[in-house]
C-alpha cells in the first residue's frame, strides 16, 4: 500500500515516526511519503518538506505568513496527486491538515486522522466538516472518545497516548553522563523561535534566585545555536543541551515548561513542573476569547483538575515563576501530590496498550477492507 503522511511540527514528527515504524510491521511492502521531520525520514519515509518550513504560531503569525501557507497547500495537493496514495494520514496540525483532508476526500482518497484537532477546546464547529471528510479518526486522549460520541454521535477509536511507550522506553536507558553535580532545573521554552523568545528570558532571570541549582535549556530541533547564544549571553552558568531533552528530564528535579506536548512528557518522566505560556499581545487577546478550556496544560486537562501550576501571559513574570519553582523544589507535600497524580495519569494513558501499534493495526485493517 501507498501512504502519504503529513505532520507539521516536532511532536508530530515524533509520533509520525513511531506510526511509520508500526505501519511497516503491519505492511512490510508499504511505500510512505511524508511531510514531517528527521525522525519520520529515519523511520523510512521519503521526506517531501520539513516541518521547519511549516510551523507558524499564533493567530497574528498565521495571518502574516498566509501567502507561504497557501503555497504549501498548493504544492502538497500537487504532490499527493503525483504520488497516488491509497490513504492520506494526517497527524494533528489542523489548520493545514483539515484543508488537505477535505480536498483529498473530494478526490476519493481515503483519509485517516491520527491525533484529533482539539475541537473540544475551540472551533468545535469543525466537527461537522470532519465527519464528512475523515474516514477514520484515531484519538489519543481518553476524554475525546466520549466527547465525539456524546456531542457528535461519532464513533472514533481511542488508541492511547503514543508518548507513554516512547517515554517508558527512554526511562530504561542508563544515565551514563550526568549533566551536573548540582540538582537540575530543566528549561523547555518551546520549539519555535517566536515562543522561545517570549518565554526563555523570563525563565533565565529566575535562575539567578537559585544558585545551588544547575539550569539547563533544552535546545529545540532545527533552531540555531546563534539564536540561543544571544539569549544566554548574560547567563554563563546556564547550560544548553541539544538532542538531550529526555536525558535532561530524567535528571531534573523540576522543570519550567512551555504549554503543549512538553507538559505531558515532563509529567510522564515524573518531573514536577510549572507550565508557562506567553504569546504576542494580539494572539493572546484573540485566543482567550475563543478557547473554552479550564486549563492550558495537557496534564490538568486530562486529569480535570489543577495539578500543575499554570502561569499565563502577564502571570508569567519573574516573581510568580520564582515563587512557583521554589514550591516545587522545597515543598515535600506538593512533590508527593504530583508523584501520585502522575502515576494515575500514566495508567489512564496506557490502558489501550501501545498507541502506535494500535493505530497502525487499525489503519491497515480498515484500509484492506476498503480496497
PyMOL commands that set and color helices and strands:
alter all, ss='L'
color gray80, all
select helices_A, chain A and resi 10-26+38-42+51-53+59-64+66-83+94-106+126-133+142-152+162-170+193-207+225-232+245-251+261-268+281-290+298-303+313-315+318-330+332-349+355-370
alter helices_A, ss='H'
color red, helices_A
select strands_A, chain A and resi 2-7+31-36+46-50+87-91+110-114+136-139+157-158+183-188+213-219+239-242+252-258+273-277+309-312
alter strands_A, ss='S'
color yellow, strands_A
deselect
rebuild
show_as cartoon
